[in-house]
Each structure stands twice: as C-alpha cells, then as structure tokens.
Amino acid sequence: MTASAGSLDTSPIVLKANLAPGVVKLTLNRPDQYNPLSEQMLSSLQREIDEVAADNEIKVLILAATGKAFCAGHDLKEMRARPDQQYYEDLFSRCSHMMLTLARMPQIVIAQVQGMATAAGCQLVANADLAVTVDTARFAVSGINLGLFCSTPSVPLSRAVSRKRAFEMLTTGEFIDAHTAEVYGLVNRVVSAEKLDDTVDALARTIAGKPADALRLGKALFYRQLNMPLSEAYQAAGQAMADNMLFPDTLEGVDAFIEKRDPRWK
C-alpha cells in the first residue's frame, strides 16, 4: 500500500502500446507514487482492459509499470480521507471487478514486474496468468503491518502459492525476494533488469503465435476446472478437448503434424 497523495502529473496514468501482432502492453504510469491502485488508476485500467478484452485480434496482454515499483497497492491517503463503510466497499468491489476481468478475459495476461509489488500490487501479480520479474524485485502483502489484513490480495495469492506460504506472507507482512517468489510459484521467471523486456516480449510472441480459439478455450477451462471435484473437472476438460478438436486451426495443426510441415493458421 502507498501513502501517496494526489499528483499534478498530467501524463496518461496508463500507457497503451501495440508491441506485435496480437500483443498489447498496458503500463501503469505514476512512478513517483509507486503506481498505486488509486480511484483514477482503477478507472483507467478497467477502461483499457475492457477494450482489450473486446478485441478479438489481441491474444496477449502485458501489464507493466514505470519507475522503481510495479505497484504499491491502494492509495492510503485517498482511502483515509473518506472513512466511510460504503466508500470502502465500493472501492474494493471495483478492484475485485478489475481482477476478475483479467482472470475472465480471453487474452493471456502477463505481469512484467520491474520493481516492488506490495498489497494489491502483489495481488495484481498473483492474479495474472503468468509473471516475469527482475531479480531485484520484492513482494509482500503487508497490510497486516498497518492492522489491515490483505483479504482481497489473499484470494489470488492463496491460489497461486501454497496455503501455508500464502498465510505466512499475509500474517507477517514480510517481503520475499524474486527468487523466493519463483520457488513459491508467484512468478514464472526471474531475469536481470536488462533482459526483462526481451524475455517478456519473447514469451508474449510465443503465445501470440498459437491459435486464438484454442488459447481462449484453454484459459477459460483452466480456471473453471480448478474448483471442480476431480470427476467433474475431467468431464469438463474432455468436453473442451472434444470441442477444440473441431476448430479449423486445430484440424490444420493436426494435418500439419501428420504431413511434417508447419501449420498455416488462420
């Protein structure tokens, strides 16, 4: 969480860039405030994410940030200025809605972490489908140090790492380093700062080179089956694979494999 106050910075709070066919990057752009999930940031992010989600040409969304921190969570000064139950419920509802949009959108979401990620910032990393971080980054769900248990960050965190590791982070508020985050399963890869852009770009391009229909079906099924009993999960997965087998690109991919040639996707 950040104690930043409002800024007079007039630059866009979220930067958008088309990096490659099928790949878009959204960059949190309030570096002096450690990119807090302020009311303005949440509104801007939600609007940009909704646009990406509705674009069938986009396969991969990269979430990045400027400055030393990836995201330091909610803006505490903004929150403290309005000690009202309804305001807080609305704020956390908006944040949860954004996180759910990222999880439910058909695009694959990659967090590109160039610095510290705390509280709701750590939540954003845990909530992404994939995450690549610099080796100097640190992660924490540190609200407990202020007397505020990071309840909403606990939702994706407890699904990304083991239960006991998540609970230790939540109850101690202590930081873990990038390599520990990789061991925990919070991030996929740890690289040096000079390799971060290239590593994320290569990962995004690899995914964007796959058939869109299969990626969308696969992401939806992956998250849907996680909370199903084993037999129901297999049933849902079998149905998904049967549907998938009849996609034109899948038939082309199988033919290409049999004929020992590269597939010609739509």
C-alpha positions in Angstrom: 0.0 0.0 0.0 1.2 3.5 -0.7 0.7 6.7 1.3 0.9 8.8 -1.8 -1.3 11.8 -2.2 -2.8 13.1 -5.4 -0.4 14.1 -8.1 -0.4 17.1 -10.5 1.1 14.8 -13.2 -0.9 15.3 -16.4 0.7 12.5 -18.4 -1.5 9.5 -19.1 -2.0 7.4 -16.0 -2.0 4.2 -18.1 0.1 3.9 -21.3 -1.0 1.6 -24.1 1.3 0.2 -26.8 0.9 -2.4 -29.5 4.1 -4.4 -29.4 3.5 -7.0 -32.0 0.6 -8.6 -33.9 -1.8 -9.9 -31.1 0.2 -8.3 -28.2 -0.7 -5.2 -26.3 1.0 -3.7 -23.3 -0.6 -1.5 -20.6 1.8 0.3 -18.4 1.0 1.9 -15.0 2.4 5.4 -15.2 2.6 7.1 -11.8 6.1 6.2 -10.9 6.6 9.0 -8.3 3.6 7.5 -6.3 4.8 3.9 -6.9 1.8 3.3 -9.2 -0.9 3.0 -6.6 -4.3 1.5 -7.5 -6.0 4.8 -6.8 -9.5 5.5 -7.9 -8.2 7.1 -11.0 -5.8 4.2 -11.8 -8.6 1.6 -11.3 -10.9 3.5 -13.6 -8.3 3.9 -16.3 -7.1 0.4 -16.0 -10.6 -1.0 -16.1 -11.4 1.0 -19.2 -8.3 -0.1 -21.1 -8.7 -3.8 -20.0 -12.3 -3.8 -21.2 -11.2 -2.5 -24.6 -8.5 -5.2 -24.9 -10.9 -8.0 -23.7 -13.4 -7.0 -26.5 -10.7 -7.1 -29.2 -10.6 -10.5 -30.9 -7.3 -9.6 -32.6 -5.4 -9.4 -29.3 -4.1 -12.7 -27.8 -1.8 -11.4 -25.1 -2.0 -8.5 -22.6 1.2 -7.4 -20.8 0.8 -5.4 -17.6 3.9 -3.4 -16.8 4.8 -0.2 -14.9 7.2 2.7 -14.9 9.6 3.7 -12.1 11.1 1.7 -9.2 7.9 0.0 -8.1 5.5 -2.2 -10.1 2.6 -1.3 -7.8 2.4 -0.5 -4.1 -1.3 -1.2 -3.7 -4.1 1.1 -2.8 -3.6 4.8 -2.1 -3.8 5.0 1.7 -4.1 8.8 1.9 -7.0 8.7 -0.6 -8.7 5.9 1.5 -8.0 7.6 4.8 -9.7 10.8 3.6 -13.0 9.0 3.3 -13.6 6.9 6.4 -16.9 5.5 5.2 -18.1 1.9 5.0 -19.9 2.3 1.7 -17.0 4.0 0.1 -14.6 1.2 1.1 -17.0 -1.5 0.0 -17.3 0.2 -3.4 -13.5 0.7 -3.7 -12.7 -2.9 -3.0 -15.6 -4.1 -5.2 -14.1 -2.0 -8.1 -10.7 -3.5 -7.6 -12.1 -7.1 -7.4 -14.1 -6.4 -10.6 -10.9 -5.4 -12.4 -9.1 -8.6 -11.1 -12.0 -10.7 -12.2 -11.9 -9.1 -15.6 -8.3 -10.0 -16.0 -9.0 -13.6 -15.0 -12.0 -14.0 -17.2 -10.9 -12.1 -20.3 -9.9 -14.4 -23.2 -6.4 -12.9 -23.6 -3.4 -14.3 -21.7 -2.2 -11.8 -19.1 1.5 -11.5 -18.3 2.7 -9.3 -15.4 6.0 -7.7 -16.3 7.4 -6.8 -12.8 10.3 -4.3 -12.8 10.2 -3.5 -9.1 8.5 -3.9 -5.7 4.9 -5.2 -5.7 3.0 -4.9 -2.4 -0.5 -5.5 -1.1 -2.9 -5.0 -4.1 0.2 -4.7 -6.3 1.2 -8.2 -5.2 -2.4 -9.2 -5.8 -2.1 -8.0 -9.4 1.0 -10.2 -9.9 -0.7 -13.2 -8.4 -3.9 -12.6 -10.4 -2.0 -12.5 -13.8 -1.9 -15.7 -15.8 1.9 -15.5 -16.0 4.5 -13.3 -14.4 8.1 -12.4 -15.2 10.2 -10.4 -12.7 13.6 -8.7 -12.4 15.9 -10.3 -9.8 15.8 -7.2 -7.6 12.1 -7.1 -7.2 10.4 -7.8 -3.8 6.9 -8.9 -3.0 4.7 -8.6 0.1 1.1 -8.4 1.3 2.0 -6.0 4.0 -1.4 -4.6 5.1 -1.2 -6.5 8.4 1.7 -4.2 9.4 -1.0 -1.4 9.5 -3.6 -3.5 11.2 -5.3 -4.3 7.8 -5.3 -8.0 6.8 -4.9 -8.2 3.0 -8.1 -10.1 2.4 -8.6 -9.3 -1.2 -5.0 -10.0 -2.2 -5.3 -13.3 -0.3 -7.7 -14.6 -2.9 -5.3 -14.9 -5.9 -2.3 -15.3 -3.6 -3.8 -18.4 -2.0 -4.5 -19.8 -5.5 -1.0 -19.0 -6.8 1.2 -20.3 -4.0 0.7 -23.0 -1.3 -1.7 -22.3 1.5 0.9 -22.1 4.3 3.2 -19.9 2.3 0.4 -17.5 1.4 -0.8 -17.4 5.0 2.7 -16.7 6.3 3.0 -13.8 3.9 -0.4 -12.5 4.9 0.2 -12.7 8.7 3.8 -11.5 8.8 3.7 -8.8 6.1 7.3 -9.7 5.4 8.9 -9.3 2.0 10.1 -12.2 -0.2 12.7 -11.7 -2.9 12.3 -12.5 -6.5 13.9 -16.0 -6.4 11.7 -16.9 -3.4 8.7 -15.7 -5.3 9.7 -18.1 -8.1 10.1 -21.0 -5.7 6.7 -20.2 -4.2 5.1 -20.1 -7.6 4.1 -16.5 -7.5 6.2 -15.7 -10.7 7.3 -17.9 -13.6 10.7 -16.5 -14.4 13.3 -14.3 -12.8 15.7 -12.3 -15.0 18.1 -9.4 -14.9 16.8 -5.9 -15.5 18.4 -5.7 -18.9 16.7 -8.9 -20.0 13.2 -8.2 -18.7 11.8 -6.6 -21.9 13.2 -9.2 -24.2 12.1 -12.1 -22.0 8.5 -10.9 -21.8 8.4 -9.9 -25.4 9.6 -13.4 -26.4 7.1 -15.1 -24.1 4.3 -12.9 -25.4 5.2 -13.6 -29.1 5.4 -17.3 -28.5 1.9 -17.3 -27.0 0.5 -14.9 -29.6 1.8 -17.4 -32.3 -0.7 -20.0 -31.1 -4.3 -20.3 -32.4 -6.6 -17.8 -30.7 -9.6 -20.1 -30.3 -7.5 -22.7 -28.5 -6.0 -20.2 -26.2 -9.4 -18.7 -25.3 -11.0 -22.1 -24.7 -7.9 -23.3 -22.7 -7.8 -20.3 -20.4 -11.5 -20.5 -19.6 -11.3 -24.2 -18.9 -8.2 -24.0 -16.9 -9.7 -21.6 -14.3 -13.2 -23.2 -14.4 -11.9 -26.7 -13.5 -9.7 -25.6 -10.6 -12.6 -25.6 -8.2 -14.4 -28.6 -9.5 -14.3 -32.1 -8.0 -11.9 -34.3 -9.9 -14.5 -36.2 -11.9 -16.3 -33.0 -12.9 -13.0 -31.5 -13.9 -12.2 -34.4 -16.2 -15.7 -34.2 -17.7 -15.4 -30.5 -18.4 -11.9 -30.9 -19.8 -12.9 -33.8 -22.0 -15.8 -31.7 -23.4 -13.4 -28.8 -24.0 -10.9 -31.0 -25.9 -13.7 -32.5 -28.0 -14.9 -29.0 -28.9 -11.3 -28.0 -29.5 -10.6 -30.8 -31.9 -13.2 -29.5 -34.3 -11.7 -26.0 -34.5 -10.4 -25.3 -38.1 -7.0 -24.3 -36.8 -6.8 -27.5 -34.8 -7.6 -29.7 -37.8 -4.9 -27.7 -39.7 -2.4 -28.2 -36.9 -3.0 -32.0 -36.8 -2.8 -32.3 -40.5 0.5 -30.3 -40.5 1.9 -32.6 -37.8 1.0 -35.7 -39.8 2.3 -34.2 -43.0 5.5 -33.0 -41.3 5.1 -29.3 -42.2 4.5 -26.0 -40.4 0.8 -25.2 -39.8 -0.9 -22.5 -41.7 -3.1 -20.8 -39.0 -6.0 -18.6 -40.0 
